[in-house]
Amino acid sequence: MKKIVSMMLAGMLLVAGLMTGCAQSGGGGAQSTVAPAATAKVLKVGAAVVPHAEILEFIKPKLRSEGVDLQVVVMDDEAQLNPALNDKQIDANYFQHVPYLDSVSKEKGYNFTVATKVHIEPIGFYSQKIKSADEIKVGSTIAIPNNPSNEYRALVLLENKGLLKLKAGISNYQATPRDIIDNPKQLKFVEVEAPQLTRVLPDVNGAVINTNYILDAKIDPASALFRENAESPYANIVVVRQGDENRDEIKKLDKALRSPEVKQFIQDTYKGAVVPAF
């Protein structure tokens, strides 16, 4: 009796082994297009929360099917994304525009290059105290970003609205209120860390704020009293260390970010608050 039971168990194990072997060989079924985790190349990209990280999350499945394991790295302080790239903690970052990159590269000596440009976030003027630009009164206090490139960008936006005039010959995308030569409404400027601008908005007459911070604070971008148009030169870019732009994973990242699917995703998701730059 024991011998019969042993033979039955052996037979069952043999059948199970054959079935497992068939399953592993594919058994004629559909083959997965996703690269095994062990063979996928890890690509770490540092990003701002909105919209950058959201766009990167959207293309993760596409890159996975092409053998790239995209890992999105979000830091509390975006100013650390360039040092992290320089120190090889990440392979690329996606949060800045060229004027900002140029200003910090000159200061820090970074040897970075632009891999591709993806989108524009039109900077805008917001207020909780007035409803139109015509209501900006003499002596109003306006908050603006305090980093060089975005400060210039904010002042140019106000200049284009006829609220001030900057001195001629500014060619390095850097200006401060000291470069204002005509201020008919005697506006007072408060220079604030860009991520804090939404928090000081209730305390000032108005503020010029980047759209990513507006989205992050759950403020409707359509509530801007005025903002840049789609022709803005401040396209947000993917940045890598010099030479890495030729890496296969980076090329796949660039192609995925500039796909028709991403363009549609940006248009459907952000309703004009974020504009494709391709």
Salt bridges, closest charged atoms under 4 A:
GLU57 OE1 - LYS60 NZ 3.47
GLU66 OE2 - LYS62 NZ 3.31
ASP69 OD1 - ARG64 NH2 3.40
ASP91 OD1 - ARG247 NH1 3.36
GLU107 OE2 - LYS108 NZ 3.84
GLU121 OE2 - HIS52 NE2 3.23
GLU121 OE2 - HIS119 NE2 2.62
ASP179 OD1 - LYS167 NZ 3.03
GLU228 OE1 - ARG153 NH2 2.70
ASP244 OD2 - ARG241 NH2 3.40
ASP244 OD2 - ARG247 NH1 3.79
ASP248 OD2 - LYS252 NZ 3.24
GLU249 OE2 - ARG247 NH2 2.83
